[in-house]
Structure formats: structure tokens, C-alpha cells
Amino acid sequence: MANPFFPGKPVPPEHFVGRTSEVNFAFDLIYKRSHCAIWGGPGMGKTSFLRKLASEQALREHGIDPSKVVIILLSCENIIPFTPAGFWREVLTMLCDQLDSEPQLQAEIKPLLEQTVTNDSLRQALRRLGRKGKFLLLLVDDLDAALVSNDQYTEAEMVTFLAQCRNLAVHAEESQYLSMIVTSLQPLSQPDCGPKPNPNASPWYNHYLFQSLKLFTTSELVKLLTIIRPPMLRGEIINITGGHPTLVQTASFLLWGQIQAGAKPDIDTFAKGFERDTQQIFQTIWDRCNEIDQALLMLIALLDMGGHIEEIQFNLDGIGRILTQHRRWLSTLEDRGVITSSSTDTGTFYSFTSSLMKKWVTEEILKTSNTLIKDREKEFLNLISHGQVGKVKEVVTWLGNHPQKVRSVLDWIAKVAPVFPK
């Protein structure tokens, strides 16, 4: 049996598991020719989700005749550099390519490519689709690339482009033949997402209904990992990945390869491969964080260390309570699947979704321990008091001088080893 897990690439529709309510929500909108903005942090499965929506089986299951829909799935990141002209031409080119089985309709639309391609070109193509009883399902991945200006794409052009998209989706008569689903790393309504809003006009994203992709639920994980044996090992996979889709796929792929090979599974080989193959997703998550986010993650990592190392506990007293005052920033990190929260009688506590992410951030602290506070003092002072910054500096110095102690606390392998197949 082929390995049923897909690390580092989109999951094929036939192997797609979970996200039932999210898929149903999207298809309800598609059925009504409405529009949806899917958002989620790096590695949350946004591309896999779009591919699921594009599958014939999923269309049929949700009452949509595949012969009545033309599907285009494109990524804005593949239009380099991103420009509106490049986007409209790519959409129209892909639309023509999808009509190879209908030469007459293709012949009606193809001449539009011989002119300057604009949003109006797509509007004309939609009208021709509508005459044939069809509609366009436009799946746009990585819309973030269209929300950043470049040398060939000014903010004024961005405002115009987004207004054209909204007009095509809402105001044009041909909007009845279009359903547009887009993905992004954060909600399109975030203040730092896209151009500054015009107070005298509806927001450019107002026609989208929002849907987030978050960590897998326990029931989704049980279904996805049902072929991993023994059951206790499944539990540890859930623990070390925190239900993060990319981490789950990576860990399961490596485990399946060892279990099916016929050789004796080796925990060290698995651990080495897992840490190696997850470096990129952790780096991406870190790079997507602003400096305040990174400072928060460092403080959460230090508080976690303080819970295991008696020598530094005193220096961190009170910082946890102050952190909870920054709920807006913390909620953003939680929405991205980087951290989780739990509430008790004594307050709210934050921890990393994955023990490997905690290890990665802690190692990031130790790599720059000599200059960390100096380089990030402004960000830390936005979060905690001047006196507490001094205490944090002492903790970072202590950790840098006791690497063995740190490594023992971060050793996630010891928790998996007892349930690893013998």
C-alpha cells in the first residue's frame, strides 16, 4: 500500500479528511454563486481545501453538476510580479484551456485573448458561459500576493484591481455566473491586509463571507490517523503536532514509512527526520510573525521553561499575568494555530501548539542570547515592565549557560519512545 500521507504538498481530494462544516459552508455559497474568503496560518491546508472544492466528486455530493461549472484554480504567487493585467490574462487563458471539450464555446472566448485583457474581458467571457448554462468557479489561492505593491503594481492600482473584482462579483449583470473563493494567511478585514479602506465606500472585501481553517479537531485527527498503530502512538502524534495539518502529515508520513518497511522502527531516525522536515514550516511561521508576535512567543517559551526549571521560576513571576493583558495579539497567534490557550480558576495560560515549535523558539532565543534583549528591547517594553525586562535578561543568560538543562526540558523524544513500535 502506498504511503497515504502527503508532507510538503497539497493533499489530493480523495485523501482529504475532515473540514466537513467548512466544505459544506463553501459549497452552500458556490451553489448560490456567492463568494468566500478562506484564511489560515501557514500549513493549515488552504490549497488542499481549494482542490477539494474543485473535485468532481465533491461537486456532485453537494448537488452541483460538473458539466455546468468551469473551474479555475490559480495562485497569485505564480504571477510574477503580480499585476492586474497578468491576473486577468492568466484567468482567461486557463478558462480557454478548460474548454477544450467544447470547441464552439472556446472559439467564442479565445479572441478575447488577442486583445488587451482586463476585467471586462472576463465579464464578456462570463456572459458567454451563462448563455450555455454554465458558471465559473474561480478559486484564487494566495491572495496575499495581490495585497502587496511592487515595482510594477502601485497601491492605487491595487485599489482599482480589488474594486474591479468586487464589481465583477457583485454589481455586474454577469455576477450570476461567477463564484469566487479566495485564500489568504489572515482575514482580509485585518488593518494591515491590503490597501487603506476608503471611509466613503464599502470595503473591498465586503462581498466575501469569511471562513477560517484552524487546527484539526480531535475527531478529525482520529479519522486521519486511524491507520497508525498502536493507538497510544496516535495519541503521541497528536501531542507533538498539536493537530497542525502540516506537522500531522509530516509525522505520519515518516512513521508510515518506518512501519511499512518491514524493518525495526527506530525512534532516533524518526525524530531526526521529523525535526529536519519541519524546519521550513517553523521558519515560515516565525517569519510571518511581526516583532511583537515574536517577542510574545519568546516570553511564552521562557515561561514554559520556568515551569520546569526551579532556578529561573522566581525571575519570571508575574509575567504570565501581564501577558494576558495582550489578548488581541495572543488571539491572533492562536487563530493562526501557533499557540493554544486554556482557562483555569487562576487565569488563562498560553502554550505552544507543538512541542517542536516550543523547541524551535527556545533555540532561537539561545542563538541570540547575548544580544536578544538589546535587539528587541522596544518590543519587550511594549509587553512587560522595565524591571521585568531585566529579569528576562537574567533568565536568558542563565539558559545560555546551562544548555544541557535546556535540552533535557525540550526532549520530546522521551515522551514518544515508550509507545514507539518495537
FISE-218929 format. One line per field, with one value per residue (C-alpha): residue number from 1; residue in one letter; chain; x negated, y negated, z negated. Coordinates in nm, 3 decimals. Layout:
BEGIN
i NUM,...
aa A,...
ch A,...
c1 X,...
c2 Y,...
c3 Z,...
//
This chain:
BEGIN
i 1,2,3,4,5,6,7,8,9,10,11,12,13,14,15,16,17,18,19,20,21,22,23,24,25,26,27,28,29,30,31,32,33,34,35,36,37,38,39,40,41,42,43,44,45,46,47,48,49,50,51,52,53,54,55,56,57,58,59,60,61,62,63,64,65,66,67,68,69,70,71,72,73,74,75,76,77,78,79,80,81,82,83,84,85,86,87,88,89,90,91,92,93,94,95,96,97,98,99,100,101,102,103,104,105,106,107,108,109,110,111,112,113,114,115,116,117,118,119,120,121,122,123,124,125,126,127,128,129,130,131,132,133,134,135,136,137,138,139,140,141,142,143,144,145,146,147,148,149,150,151,152,153,154,155,156,157,158,159,160,161,162,163,164,165,166,167,168,169,170,171,172,173,174,175,176,177,178,179,180,181,182,183,184,185,186,187,188,189,190,191,192,193,194,195,196,197,198,199,200,201,202,203,204,205,206,207,208,209,210,211,212,213,214,215,216,217,218,219,220,221,222,223,224,225,226,227,228,229,230,231,232,233,234,235,236,237,238,239,240,241,242,243,244,245,246,247,248,249,250,251,252,253,254,255,256,257,258,259,260,261,262,263,264,265,266,267,268,269,270,271,272,273,274,275,276,277,278,279,280,281,282,283,284,285,286,287,288,289,290,291,292,293,294,295,296,297,298,299,300,301,302,303,304,305,306,307,308,309,310,311,312,313,314,315,316,317,318,319,320,321,322,323,324,325,326,327,328,329,330,331,332,333,334,335,336,337,338,339,340,341,342,343,344,345,346,347,348,349,350,351,352,353,354,355,356,357,358,359,360,361,362,363,364,365,366,367,368,369,370,371,372,373,374,375,376,377,378,379,380,381,382,383,384,385,386,387,388,389,390,391,392,393,394,395,396,397,398,399,400,401,402,403,404,405,406,407,408,409,410,411,412,413,414,415,416,417,418,419,420,421,422
aa M,A,N,P,F,F,P,G,K,P,V,P,P,E,H,F,V,G,R,T,S,E,V,N,F,A,F,D,L,I,Y,K,R,S,H,C,A,I,W,G,G,P,G,M,G,K,T,S,F,L,R,K,L,A,S,E,Q,A,L,R,E,H,G,I,D,P,S,K,V,V,I,I,L,L,S,C,E,N,I,I,P,F,T,P,A,G,F,W,R,E,V,L,T,M,L,C,D,Q,L,D,S,E,P,Q,L,Q,A,E,I,K,P,L,L,E,Q,T,V,T,N,D,S,L,R,Q,A,L,R,R,L,G,R,K,G,K,F,L,L,L,L,V,D,D,L,D,A,A,L,V,S,N,D,Q,Y,T,E,A,E,M,V,T,F,L,A,Q,C,R,N,L,A,V,H,A,E,E,S,Q,Y,L,S,M,I,V,T,S,L,Q,P,L,S,Q,P,D,C,G,P,K,P,N,P,N,A,S,P,W,Y,N,H,Y,L,F,Q,S,L,K,L,F,T,T,S,E,L,V,K,L,L,T,I,I,R,P,P,M,L,R,G,E,I,I,N,I,T,G,G,H,P,T,L,V,Q,T,A,S,F,L,L,W,G,Q,I,Q,A,G,A,K,P,D,I,D,T,F,A,K,G,F,E,R,D,T,Q,Q,I,F,Q,T,I,W,D,R,C,N,E,I,D,Q,A,L,L,M,L,I,A,L,L,D,M,G,G,H,I,E,E,I,Q,F,N,L,D,G,I,G,R,I,L,T,Q,H,R,R,W,L,S,T,L,E,D,R,G,V,I,T,S,S,S,T,D,T,G,T,F,Y,S,F,T,S,S,L,M,K,K,W,V,T,E,E,I,L,K,T,S,N,T,L,I,K,D,R,E,K,E,F,L,N,L,I,S,H,G,Q,V,G,K,V,K,E,V,V,T,W,L,G,N,H,P,Q,K,V,R,S,V,L,D,W,I,A,K,V,A,P,V,F,P,K
ch A,A,A,A,A,A,A,A,A,A,A,A,A,A,A,A,A,A,A,A,A,A,A,A,A,A,A,A,A,A,A,A,A,A,A,A,A,A,A,A,A,A,A,A,A,A,A,A,A,A,A,A,A,A,A,A,A,A,A,A,A,A,A,A,A,A,A,A,A,A,A,A,A,A,A,A,A,A,A,A,A,A,A,A,A,A,A,A,A,A,A,A,A,A,A,A,A,A,A,A,A,A,A,A,A,A,A,A,A,A,A,A,A,A,A,A,A,A,A,A,A,A,A,A,A,A,A,A,A,A,A,A,A,A,A,A,A,A,A,A,A,A,A,A,A,A,A,A,A,A,A,A,A,A,A,A,A,A,A,A,A,A,A,A,A,A,A,A,A,A,A,A,A,A,A,A,A,A,A,A,A,A,A,A,A,A,A,A,A,A,A,A,A,A,A,A,A,A,A,A,A,A,A,A,A,A,A,A,A,A,A,A,A,A,A,A,A,A,A,A,A,A,A,A,A,A,A,A,A,A,A,A,A,A,A,A,A,A,A,A,A,A,A,A,A,A,A,A,A,A,A,A,A,A,A,A,A,A,A,A,A,A,A,A,A,A,A,A,A,A,A,A,A,A,A,A,A,A,A,A,A,A,A,A,A,A,A,A,A,A,A,A,A,A,A,A,A,A,A,A,A,A,A,A,A,A,A,A,A,A,A,A,A,A,A,A,A,A,A,A,A,A,A,A,A,A,A,A,A,A,A,A,A,A,A,A,A,A,A,A,A,A,A,A,A,A,A,A,A,A,A,A,A,A,A,A,A,A,A,A,A,A,A,A,A,A,A,A,A,A,A,A,A,A,A,A,A,A,A,A,A,A,A,A,A,A,A,A,A,A,A,A,A,A,A,A,A,A,A,A,A,A,A,A,A,A,A,A,A,A,A,A,A,A,A,A,A,A,A,A,A,A
c1 0.000,-0.130,-0.201,0.134,-0.022,-0.145,-0.406,-0.507,-0.240,0.138,0.342,0.528,0.908,0.951,0.730,0.881,1.008,1.217,1.315,1.672,1.852,1.606,1.652,2.031,2.020,1.816,2.042,2.354,2.203,2.090,2.442,2.578,2.297,2.172,1.815,1.594,1.259,1.077,0.794,0.548,0.185,-0.100,-0.050,0.321,0.421,0.571,0.453,0.574,0.909,0.941,0.850,1.123,1.375,1.256,1.307,1.592,1.693,1.727,1.929,2.172,2.201,2.314,2.569,2.364,2.347,1.977,2.080,2.235,1.926,1.588,1.326,1.008,0.759,0.466,0.219,0.142,-0.212,-0.266,-0.201,-0.548,-0.548,-0.182,0.009,0.381,0.309,0.120,0.403,0.683,0.481,0.400,0.766,0.884,0.608,0.694,1.062,0.995,0.781,1.068,1.297,1.106,1.405,1.637,1.468,1.759,1.764,1.385,1.387,1.619,1.394,1.047,1.048,1.063,0.703,0.590,0.674,0.560,0.707,0.891,1.167,1.409,1.266,1.361,1.704,1.763,1.644,1.884,2.171,2.086,2.066,2.407,2.564,2.453,2.598,2.256,2.084,1.723,1.588,1.278,1.051,0.778,0.501,0.252,0.443,0.184,-0.043,0.217,0.232,-0.130,-0.254,-0.566,-0.768,-0.502,-0.197,-0.121,0.121,0.351,0.355,0.425,0.730,0.856,0.793,0.978,1.266,1.282,1.300,1.581,1.769,1.740,1.859,2.144,2.254,2.207,2.503,2.267,2.202,2.476,2.228,1.940,1.848,1.510,1.329,1.000,0.744,0.512,0.290,0.508,0.861,0.896,1.050,0.726,0.595,0.260,0.420,0.447,0.498,0.622,1.004,1.199,1.440,1.679,1.710,1.789,1.479,1.324,1.372,1.736,1.880,1.684,1.809,1.519,1.420,1.107,0.909,0.770,0.603,0.760,1.018,0.971,1.233,1.061,0.726,0.867,1.010,0.690,0.458,0.668,0.414,0.128,0.064,0.061,0.336,0.110,-0.131,0.153,0.202,-0.161,-0.149,0.144,-0.052,-0.373,-0.192,0.091,0.320,0.134,0.211,-0.141,-0.302,-0.048,-0.111,-0.489,-0.498,-0.252,-0.440,-0.766,-0.601,-0.417,-0.741,-0.912,-0.623,-0.566,-0.931,-0.942,-1.248,-1.254,-1.125,-1.385,-1.279,-1.603,-1.564,-1.204,-1.295,-1.584,-1.369,-1.078,-1.291,-1.466,-1.147,-0.961,-1.229,-1.083,-0.728,-0.856,-1.077,-0.780,-0.558,-0.831,-0.894,-0.521,-0.518,-0.586,-0.834,-0.568,-0.443,-0.797,-0.856,-0.532,-0.636,-0.974,-0.807,-0.571,-0.872,-1.056,-0.751,-0.728,-1.094,-1.028,-0.766,-1.033,-1.348,-1.331,-1.634,-1.455,-1.098,-1.132,-1.260,-0.950,-0.691,-0.412,-0.498,-0.227,0.041,-0.082,-0.086,0.288,0.339,0.232,0.524,0.561,0.207,0.231,0.565,0.409,0.134,0.395,0.607,0.301,0.254,-0.079,0.035,0.330,0.493,0.652,0.851,0.843,0.964,0.634,0.639,0.564,0.248,0.086,-0.129,-0.268,-0.053,-0.350,-0.631,-0.865,-0.758,-0.840,-1.181,-1.237,-1.156,-1.369,-1.663,-1.604,-1.635,-1.959,-2.110,-2.093,-2.107,-2.394,-2.212,-1.847,-1.726,-1.926,-1.799,-1.437,-1.414,-1.150,-0.918,-0.964,-0.892,-0.564,-0.467,-0.624,-0.776,-1.135,-1.213,-1.072,-1.280,-1.585,-1.464,-1.408,-1.764,-1.890,-1.683,-1.813,-2.171,-2.115,-1.967,-2.258,-2.498,-2.308,-2.241,-2.217,-1.936,-1.753,-1.792,-1.651,-1.338,-1.290,-1.337,-1.010,-1.155,-1.148,-0.767,-0.723,-0.982,-0.774,-0.489,-0.706,-0.670,-0.933
c2 0.000,-0.343,-0.590,-0.770,-1.088,-1.391,-1.608,-1.933,-1.924,-1.958,-1.655,-1.502,-1.530,-1.152,-1.159,-1.477,-1.420,-1.645,-2.011,-1.889,-2.202,-2.427,-2.238,-2.244,-2.617,-2.683,-2.473,-2.645,-2.970,-2.821,-2.686,-3.039,-3.197,-3.378,-3.434,-3.316,-3.417,-3.126,-3.218,-3.028,-3.032,-2.866,-2.493,-2.490,-2.321,-2.608,-2.477,-2.126,-2.279,-2.451,-2.130,-1.953,-2.213,-2.158,-1.780,-1.634,-1.401,-1.688,-1.888,-1.601,-1.534,-1.893,-1.895,-2.069,-1.919,-1.922,-1.978,-2.311,-2.458,-2.563,-2.552,-2.757,-2.722,-2.959,-3.103,-3.473,-3.379,-3.225,-3.558,-3.713,-4.001,-4.026,-4.271,-4.301,-4.254,-3.934,-3.810,-3.871,-3.718,-3.408,-3.361,-3.397,-3.170,-2.898,-2.939,-2.877,-2.574,-2.428,-2.445,-2.204,-1.968,-2.248,-2.393,-2.619,-2.796,-2.804,-2.969,-3.242,-3.325,-3.280,-3.605,-3.797,-3.688,-3.860,-4.199,-4.374,-4.151,-4.328,-4.255,-4.347,-4.061,-3.819,-3.980,-3.909,-3.551,-3.505,-3.624,-3.359,-3.091,-3.198,-3.161,-2.796,-2.741,-2.736,-2.934,-2.996,-2.873,-3.089,-2.952,-3.204,-3.080,-3.307,-3.630,-3.785,-3.833,-4.069,-4.274,-4.391,-4.652,-4.601,-4.789,-4.721,-4.738,-5.053,-5.084,-5.290,-5.005,-4.764,-4.967,-4.963,-4.590,-4.497,-4.726,-4.552,-4.213,-4.337,-4.489,-4.166,-3.959,-4.183,-4.462,-4.330,-4.154,-3.863,-3.813,-3.547,-3.328,-3.363,-3.223,-3.329,-3.156,-3.310,-3.212,-3.425,-3.397,-3.633,-3.774,-4.024,-4.266,-4.299,-4.659,-4.557,-4.348,-4.527,-4.898,-5.152,-5.149,-5.431,-5.568,-5.677,-5.335,-4.978,-4.777,-4.598,-4.263,-4.322,-4.064,-3.775,-3.560,-3.459,-3.107,-3.011,-2.689,-2.607,-2.311,-1.971,-1.871,-1.553,-1.368,-1.472,-1.354,-1.019,-0.965,-1.076,-0.870,-0.555,-0.350,-0.443,-0.166,-0.123,-0.361,-0.507,-0.615,-0.805,-0.991,-1.097,-1.211,-1.432,-1.566,-1.653,-1.806,-1.976,-1.894,-2.125,-1.981,-2.008,-1.861,-1.577,-1.489,-1.501,-1.291,-1.036,-1.005,-0.929,-0.685,-0.501,-0.466,-0.304,-0.079,0.050,0.102,0.429,0.319,0.247,-0.110,-0.343,-0.635,-0.826,-0.800,-0.920,-1.208,-1.322,-1.314,-1.491,-1.775,-1.809,-1.812,-2.058,-2.327,-2.504,-2.532,-2.665,-2.917,-3.026,-3.064,-3.266,-3.489,-3.560,-3.694,-4.061,-4.167,-4.190,-3.840,-3.706,-3.871,-3.717,-3.372,-3.411,-3.507,-3.208,-2.981,-3.128,-3.090,-2.726,-2.675,-2.841,-2.578,-2.308,-2.476,-2.588,-2.816,-3.062,-3.046,-3.345,-3.576,-3.511,-3.571,-3.800,-3.794,-3.539,-3.765,-4.064,-3.864,-3.803,-4.179,-4.146,-3.925,-4.078,-3.985,-3.647,-3.572,-3.637,-3.383,-3.138,-3.186,-3.105,-2.777,-2.875,-2.870,-2.742,-2.872,-2.708,-2.873,-2.780,-2.940,-3.127,-3.269,-3.196,-3.014,-3.004,-2.727,-2.622,-2.409,-2.182,-2.088,-2.120,-2.478,-2.547,-2.390,-2.592,-2.924,-2.837,-2.759,-3.090,-3.261,-3.080,-3.153,-3.524,-3.514,-3.765,-4.038,-3.930,-4.188,-4.473,-4.396,-4.350,-4.584,-4.806,-4.511,-4.362,-4.701,-4.711,-4.391,-4.395,-4.644,-4.767,-4.570,-4.252,-4.300,-4.294,-3.971,-3.817,-3.911,-3.722,-3.415,-3.418,-3.443,-3.154,-2.935,-3.015,-2.897,-2.570,-2.418,-2.062,-2.163,-2.327,-2.023,-1.790,-2.008,-2.024,-1.649,-1.548,-1.217,-1.069,-1.102,-0.920,-0.645,-0.431,-0.392,-0.363,-0.025,0.225
c3 0.000,0.095,-0.183,-0.238,-0.378,-0.183,-0.353,-0.190,0.081,0.114,0.013,0.312,0.286,0.247,-0.064,-0.209,-0.563,-0.787,-0.742,-0.685,-0.806,-0.623,-0.295,-0.333,-0.404,-0.090,0.130,-0.004,0.121,0.452,0.511,0.467,0.677,0.368,0.256,-0.027,-0.178,-0.343,-0.577,-0.791,-0.900,-0.710,-0.659,-0.751,-0.425,-0.226,0.113,0.027,-0.064,0.275,0.455,0.261,0.380,0.738,0.736,0.940,0.659,0.412,0.663,0.716,0.342,0.298,0.577,0.846,1.196,1.300,1.662,1.563,1.399,1.534,1.259,1.248,0.964,0.970,0.721,0.716,0.612,0.956,1.128,1.101,1.046,0.960,1.178,1.255,1.627,1.551,1.331,1.582,1.865,1.657,1.564,1.923,2.058,1.806,1.886,2.255,2.170,1.968,2.271,2.497,2.487,2.605,2.914,3.009,2.672,2.669,3.013,2.883,2.587,2.736,2.941,2.613,2.553,2.871,2.720,2.403,2.132,1.849,1.602,1.880,2.089,1.813,1.785,2.154,2.108,1.816,2.033,2.292,2.022,1.894,2.236,2.231,1.884,1.716,1.444,1.342,1.010,0.963,0.690,0.610,0.381,0.201,0.249,0.014,0.318,0.467,0.146,0.157,0.402,0.614,0.874,1.137,0.910,0.712,0.422,0.644,0.897,0.611,0.507,0.865,0.907,0.587,0.685,1.023,0.851,0.628,0.922,1.121,0.824,0.709,0.941,1.295,1.453,1.523,1.149,1.156,1.348,1.102,0.763,0.626,0.339,0.224,-0.038,-0.250,-0.557,-0.762,-0.746,-0.464,-0.712,-0.912,-0.917,-0.765,-0.491,-0.159,-0.088,-0.338,-0.349,-0.188,-0.451,-0.175,-0.010,-0.104,-0.199,0.098,-0.079,-0.177,0.064,-0.088,-0.372,-0.593,-0.694,-0.888,-0.872,-1.214,-1.383,-1.326,-1.585,-1.787,-1.581,-1.256,-1.390,-1.497,-1.148,-0.975,-1.194,-1.223,-1.025,-1.262,-1.514,-1.808,-1.930,-2.201,-1.928,-1.761,-2.085,-2.096,-1.733,-1.827,-2.124,-1.937,-1.639,-1.825,-1.534,-1.295,-0.946,-0.802,-1.114,-1.123,-0.757,-0.805,-1.123,-0.983,-0.653,-0.834,-1.074,-0.798,-0.603,-0.901,-0.999,-0.644,-0.557,-0.746,-0.938,-1.308,-1.357,-1.501,-1.720,-1.657,-1.279,-1.306,-1.537,-1.320,-1.007,-1.175,-1.308,-0.971,-0.766,-0.988,-0.997,-0.695,-0.829,-1.162,-0.982,-0.771,-1.078,-1.252,-0.950,-0.919,-1.276,-1.336,-1.605,-1.877,-1.789,-1.809,-2.147,-2.278,-2.157,-2.328,-2.656,-2.631,-2.570,-2.870,-3.095,-2.989,-3.077,-3.413,-3.485,-3.457,-3.592,-3.953,-3.925,-3.694,-3.826,-4.059,-3.786,-3.575,-3.848,-3.731,-3.362,-3.284,-3.433,-3.235,-2.912,-2.939,-2.905,-2.542,-2.437,-2.092,-1.987,-2.160,-1.993,-1.652,-1.724,-1.847,-1.534,-1.322,-1.510,-1.667,-2.031,-2.231,-2.547,-2.848,-3.124,-3.492,-3.814,-3.836,-3.484,-3.118,-3.021,-2.679,-2.538,-2.202,-1.976,-1.907,-2.142,-1.842,-1.785,-2.151,-2.097,-1.780,-1.952,-2.256,-2.030,-1.853,-2.193,-2.273,-1.931,-2.007,-2.387,-2.410,-2.218,-2.243,-2.496,-2.343,-1.992,-2.099,-2.399,-2.237,-2.171,-2.518,-2.680,-2.487,-2.667,-3.015,-3.259,-3.251,-3.566,-3.418,-3.103,-3.329,-3.489,-3.144,-3.052,-3.359,-3.262,-2.904,-3.031,-3.274,-3.000,-2.771,-3.041,-3.106,-2.761,-2.898,-3.133,-2.846,-2.620,-2.886,-2.919,-2.541,-2.488,-2.322,-2.203,-2.553,-2.557,-2.225,-2.279,-2.523,-2.270,-1.958,-1.780,-1.891
//
